[in-house]
Amino acid sequence: MLKKLLSATPIVVHGARTTSLDPLQKYKFRLTVPGIPTEIGFQKVSGLTHEVGVAEYTEGGYDYAHKLPGKPKVGEVTLERGAYADKDLEEMLKDTLTNPDMRGTVIIEHLDRYGNAGRTYKLAEAWASKWESSDLDSSSDDVAIEKITLQFEYFLDK
């Protein structure tokens, strides 16, 4: 009986897991910002959010409000990089105030360990709303970091 049971049950052998199944690591990304040279890398991208607003509707006879999906919302994105002698990020902010065509599409590619795009985020109608310089401290040997805050209206589909 045991011999018959063993012969009827297929043996499943699992191969080694491939790196394509590994989650993306946050240290590797590529950022394309209109007007900024691509050879200047950014250290950090933060604030990438997308949420659905909540519309509450109170109806007579019910103790609780109905919660319905509302309008989608996106957050503001902050980009950080080492401060260079150029003024490219400051110029983006000046364009916001002086150039009627200052809006553009910013592309963020979250890369796998081999440099292939795992996820791509396209921020539509993006424009600079804030530029921030690093503190200047004569007793520090840290690299000066500058930040730019971008507003955008929605995510573009692929």
C-alpha positions, 0 to 999 in steps of 0.5 A: 500500500505504501509503495502504491501511494508513493508512486502516485504522488509526484515529487515537486522540486523547487529551483533556486529563487531568481533575483527578479523576485527580489523586492526593489531596494531604495538606494538605486533610482534615476530621476529625469527633471526637465532643465536639469542635466542628467549627469547630476544625480540626486541623493534622495526623493521623498513625499511620493504619495497618492491617495483617495480623498474621503467624502462623508455623507450623513443620512437621516436615521443612521448613527454613522456617516457613509464614507465614499471615495472622493477625489484622488490627491497627490503629495508634494515631492522633495528632491535632494542633492549635493549643492554644486556651483551651478544654480539649476535648482534655483533657476527652476524656482525662478521659472515658476515665477517668470515662465508661463511654460514652466510645467513639465513631466518629471520621471522617477525610475526605481531601478533593480540591482542591474539598472533596469527600471522596476517601477516608473512614476511620471509626475504630470504638470510638475513645477517647483514651489520651494528651493532650500539651501543647506545650512552653512557651518564653518565647524562642519565637514558635511557636504552641503545639500540643497532641496527643491520641492515639486508640486504636480497634478497627477500621475501619468500612466505608462 
